[in-house]
Amino acid sequence: MDDTTTKALAEFVEKAGLLRRELEHAGDAAKYEARLSRMAQKLERLATHLATTDQAAADAVRTAWERPARSLAFRNATHRKP
């Protein structure tokens, strides 16, 4: 997968991960537990498939979902480098 597509996919998953985290902090995650679980399963399946051809893309997807704030921080730090 090319870098542009990998970055776009990671950013999309990151936004979903941030929403999941926000739901957890607000105490609303229980209402959406089944949906969030299915999303996690599908994203893991996608990451496993990506790992066969592009391990970096698979890692980016996993990090964006599991630790979206970290993913965002690293992306911002990379963007700010001269």
Buried (B, 14 or more C-beta within 10 A) or exposed (E): BEEEEBBEBBBEBBEBBBBBBEBEEEEEBEEBEEEBEEBBEEBBEBBEEBBEEBEEBBBBBBBBBBBBEEBBEEBEEEEEEE
